[in-house]
Amino acid sequence: MDIATIQAKVSAGTYLYSRHADNERKLDHLTFRHVKDAILSGAILEQYPDTGRGETCLVVGVSGNTPIHVVCGWHGEKIVFVTVYIPRPPKFTDPWTRAR
């Protein structure tokens, strides 16, 4: 996956949320706009070649001052948001660094 393709799909509205991503988005009080802003300003932090459901990647971006992580995959020709969250310790020391 590459960020230019993900951003083009999101700009064109060719994406969808998994139920899990939408639930996690709501738990972190993120709007659809927050997530879209994060993707459009984002970069790929980690690539996952095959998680058992196909290729995915972790995108980190910001909306205003809020860092947001979005795990993206494919659902046919659409991008699917697998999960969405605000990165925090203990899993991340900062938005760009996974804790050991």
FENQUIVEN-V839760 format. One line per field, one symbol per residue. ss: DSSP state (@ for helix, = for strand, . for the rest). psi: psi as a letter, one per 30 degrees, with the letter a starting at -180 (. if undefined). A space follows every 10 residues. Layout:
ss=???
psi=???
This chain:
ss=..@@@@@@@@ @...===.@@ @@@@@@@... .@@@@@@@@@ @.======.. .....===== ===..===== =====..=== =====..... .===..==..
psi=kleeeeeeee efgillklee eeeeeeeghk leeeeeeeef gllkekkjej gfgaklljkk aljbgjkkkk kkakjbflkk jelklkkllf ekflffjkl.
